[in-house]
């Protein structure tokens, strides 16, 4: 064990003092400049993992540093506490989701406290508590009143065994991720939020987020998916009716070889009523995924309807109509024309069904109409084989086709977004009840404000699949707030992403009578520094941006963007290990013997695999509690910051944490070396002031590994320096510089040094700008090109004085040994070369 019991007791006492004095509680009335630091709050799964430790350590260092810089800091913590894992635990372990969740919160809270995070626990929230979700229900109804909430039938992934809707990501090979049942595509009445009303705002707003990673902004831009194109009609042959198509490539219309419609397009549905083969095909399509990645990789399948449509630019040119599995009803019009030469999905489809492939965009010198390749050309070029469009560039041709369509009244230019309205209905118990009452006479009626929160019933069971709220004997029964007649509560609950779309506002202001106080919240918002994983780039971060703008739209808050600066940290990784039979082994089950790995229990061979993200399923996890027990919280924090740039993955290693523990001991030893001696040490003082400035700049930039490198450098300089008052000052200073990273050690060291008060309340050390100027330089002295000595000299020293200084060196005199000096070459501030 690296830490003795007395050390642990002292460091627990430090944390207790922080808590008792409430020094990390943010003051809403403070006149100081403000800094709101927030990490994405965790799901209470039962234990924090090492990835949590890295994420929260980064935010904690930044928050502590900001306090030292004189800011009033808000650094809160809470729990994203609703969700399916709690219901799964209820089914598997026979426990109530609420009890399971609250037990997990209590345990994880103690884990976080052990690591010494400077959190304002007075603002702790858990989204599963009525004190939180009741206010969420009130906000939902505000949006409902503003016309931003609506209900419609929507096709969903339905698990017939678990009797719930599944996200696309939960459908694996056409089966439910948990039950393994064949997933059905079913239409259900669902509640939606009108995020599409804000599509252009959300897109334009990305331009103001210059402190967000470019990759996150690009991912959101692509998800919103603004595209401009042509909406037009391909008329059925011999009819005025037709199929409406949206295309972003009207320039390629002369390369069309088919029209494809989605399996749930009205034309396909109508035809399937009397076509069993088409019914079977549509059913098969519904087994596939609907994400862009799944559609791109799935085999392209089509059903020839036997219908034909006339080409809008040439009515004598007829195209076959297919039902295709790669066309989605909820994008554009649910119908596309296929131009195989210039779209890979269209090309794959055309090759499979032996359809015409015509080149209409030149690929360099390739201009002939026959296209015989297997890879579609989607690059730039001039238009060919396209009648009046020939020799135009792509943009010019697009405009020309749109102009022709509008002048001839068969189409119009249109802006389209990939973004769909946000479906927030979930057929689950453990979530925020949707505050709507359904009345046969009055329709969907909001629950009156004085009846909020609509609380979840506690007396539910999970022995039967499906939503317990649907079968509860009394909970769903209600009187209509309008007519007083018998009515039924909405039994769907809200998507848990709604809970995390406004929690940062509730942290900033927590009145009992309202979701937040507008003026108080606005003093803190937007969040100055938000930290979390890049996996949340689209859903959580986009929904939080929408929710903030929606609340601004209805006048509840004058803030448009929730997070000024976003940082996405890398993952923590670890080597993986397997038994000979392919089963996973945890790191504590194996040991290295020479070049080989063996299983500790029986000595059998083990296989060392790749370094991968820590995962319970692959057993390559490290329990933070065990590591803190062995090395102490400060060594763990130091390791999280020191070994890799924070935006990159960090590989966990025993050697790495050992090295960090040893460094904390070096820091501690320095506190016993204050000598009280007199005397200056100008080089050490300069290095100290350079470290004060450099560490501050690196923390501001979240370059924690660089800050730590500067602390290492200063530590080395202190250890080498002789006793002096400058050295004593440097020891006191380095403890303050390291305090945000190793707060427990820093508090103990501060007390040992005889300083008053808590170091957590100390300001950041002042930097003397004059000491940042390098007024001395190191001069290399060479004889016949070989280095003989290095000398410190005043910067800008004249050449003759540098020459004299070099020739006076004892090492130089010894090397010359009485030989004649023929020539001396001086390079100012760098080099003296003596020729003998």
ZICORVEN-V242135 format. One record per backbone hydrogen bond with DSSP energy under -0.5 kcal/mol. NH is the residue of the N-H (numbers start at 1). CO is the residue of the C=O. Records with the same first field share a line. If there is no record, write none. Layout:
# ZICORVEN-V242135
NH: CO / CO
This chain:
# ZICORVEN-V242135
2: 630
8: 4
9: 5
10: 6
11: 7
12: 8
13: 9
14: 10
15: 11
16: 12
17: 13
18: 14
19: 15
20: 16
21: 17
22: 18 / 19
23: 18
25: 22
28: 26
30: 27
35: 72
37: 35 / 74
38: 529
40: 531
42: 78
45: 43
52: 49
53: 49
54: 50
55: 51
56: 52
57: 53
58: 54
59: 55
60: 56
61: 57
62: 58
63: 59
64: 60
65: 61
66: 62
67: 63
68: 64
69: 65
70: 67
71: 66
72: 33
73: 71
74: 35
75: 73
77: 120
79: 125
80: 42
81: 79
83: 430
86: 83
87: 83
88: 84
89: 85
90: 86
91: 87
92: 88
93: 89
94: 90
95: 89
100: 96
101: 97
102: 98
103: 99
104: 100
105: 101
106: 102
107: 103
108: 104
109: 105
110: 106
111: 107
112: 108
113: 109
114: 110
115: 111 / 112
116: 113
117: 112
119: 117
120: 75
121: 119
123: 120
124: 121
125: 77
127: 79
129: 126
132: 129
133: 129
134: 130
135: 132
136: 132
137: 133
138: 134
139: 135
140: 136
141: 137
142: 138
143: 139
144: 140
145: 141
146: 142
147: 144
148: 143
149: 143
150: 192
152: 190
154: 188
156: 186
157: 166
158: 156 / 184
159: 157 / 164
160: 158 / 182
163: 159
164: 159
166: 157
170: 167
171: 168
172: 170 / 175
173: 171
175: 172
176: 181
177: 170
180: 176
183: 174
184: 158
186: 156 / 184
188: 154 / 186
190: 152 / 188
192: 150
193: 422
194: 148
195: 193
197: 194
198: 195
199: 196
202: 198
203: 199
204: 200
205: 201
206: 202 / 203
207: 204
208: 205
209: 205 / 206
210: 208
211: 564
212: 209
216: 213
217: 213
218: 214
219: 215
220: 216
221: 217
222: 218
223: 219
224: 220
225: 221
226: 221
227: 416
229: 414
230: 247
231: 412
232: 230 / 245
233: 410
234: 243
235: 233
236: 241
237: 308
239: 236
243: 234
245: 232
246: 335
247: 230
252: 249
253: 250
255: 252
256: 253
257: 338
258: 338
259: 320
260: 336
261: 322
262: 334
263: 327
265: 262
269: 265
270: 266
271: 267
272: 268
273: 269 / 270
274: 271
275: 272
278: 275
279: 275
280: 276
281: 277
282: 278
283: 279
284: 280
285: 281
286: 282
287: 284
288: 285
295: 291
296: 292
297: 293
298: 294
303: 323
305: 303 / 321
309: 319
310: 235
311: 314 / 317
314: 311
317: 314
318: 316
319: 309
320: 257
321: 307
322: 259 / 320
323: 303
324: 261 / 322
325: 301
327: 324
331: 328
334: 331
336: 260
338: 258
339: 337
342: 339
343: 340
347: 343
348: 344
349: 345
350: 346
351: 347
352: 348
353: 349
354: 351
355: 350
358: 255
359: 369
362: 382
363: 366
364: 362
366: 363
367: 365
371: 357
372: 370
377: 341
378: 376
383: 392
384: 360
389: 386
390: 387
391: 383
392: 389
394: 381
397: 393
398: 394
399: 395
400: 396
401: 397
402: 398
403: 399
404: 400
405: 401
406: 402
407: 403
408: 404
409: 406
410: 405
411: 405
412: 231
414: 229
416: 227
418: 224 / 225
419: 224
422: 193
423: 421
424: 191 / 422
425: 191
426: 493
428: 426
431: 429
434: 492
436: 434
437: 445
438: 488
439: 437 / 443
443: 439
445: 437 / 443
447: 435
451: 448
452: 449
455: 453
460: 458
466: 162
468: 466
470: 467
471: 467
472: 468
477: 474
478: 487
480: 485
484: 480
487: 478
488: 438
489: 476
490: 436
493: 426
494: 432
495: 424
498: 495
499: 495
500: 496
501: 498
502: 499
505: 502
506: 502
507: 503
508: 504
509: 505
518: 516
521: 517
522: 518
523: 519 / 520
524: 520 / 521
525: 521
527: 562
528: 36
529: 36
530: 565
531: 38
532: 567
536: 533
537: 534
541: 536
542: 538
543: 539
544: 540
545: 541
546: 542
547: 543
548: 544
549: 545
550: 546
551: 547
552: 548
553: 549
554: 550
555: 552
556: 551
557: 551
559: 557
564: 527
565: 527
566: 211
567: 530
569: 532 / 567
570: 646 / 648
573: 571 / 650
574: 612
576: 610
577: 585
578: 607
579: 583
580: 605
582: 579
585: 577
587: 619
589: 586
590: 587
591: 598
593: 596
594: 592
596: 593
597: 606
598: 591
599: 604
600: 589 / 598
603: 599
606: 597
607: 578
608: 606
609: 576 / 607
612: 574 / 610
614: 572
619: 615 / 616
620: 615
624: 622
627: 623
628: 624
629: 625
630: 626
631: 627
632: 627 / 628
636: 632
637: 633
638: 634
639: 635
640: 636
641: 637 / 638
642: 638
643: 639
648: 645
650: 571
652: 573 / 650
657: 653
658: 654
659: 655
660: 656
661: 657
662: 658
663: 659
664: 660
665: 661
666: 662
667: 663
668: 664
669: 665
670: 666
671: 667 / 668
672: 669
673: 670
674: 671
675: 673
685: 681
686: 682
687: 683
688: 684
689: 685
690: 686
691: 687
692: 688
693: 689
694: 690
695: 691
696: 692
697: 693
698: 694
699: 695
700: 696
701: 697
702: 699
703: 698
704: 702
706: 703
707: 703
708: 704
709: 705
710: 706
711: 707
712: 708
713: 709
714: 710
715: 711
716: 712
717: 713
718: 714
719: 715
720: 716
721: 717
725: 679
726: 679
728: 724
729: 725
730: 726
731: 727
732: 728
733: 729
734: 730
735: 731
736: 732
737: 733
738: 734
739: 735
741: 738
742: 738
746: 742
747: 743
748: 744
749: 745
750: 746
751: 747
752: 748
753: 749
754: 751
755: 750
761: 758
762: 759
764: 68
769: 767
771: 768
772: 769
773: 770
775: 773
777: 793
779: 777 / 791
780: 778 / 830
781: 789
782: 780 / 832
783: 786
784: 834
786: 783
788: 781
789: 781
791: 779
793: 777
795: 775
797: 794
802: 798
803: 799
804: 800
805: 801
806: 802
807: 803
808: 804
809: 806
813: 809
814: 810
815: 811
816: 812
817: 813
819: 816
822: 820 / 835
823: 835
825: 833
826: 824
827: 831
828: 826
830: 827
831: 827
832: 780
833: 825
834: 782 / 832
835: 823
836: 834
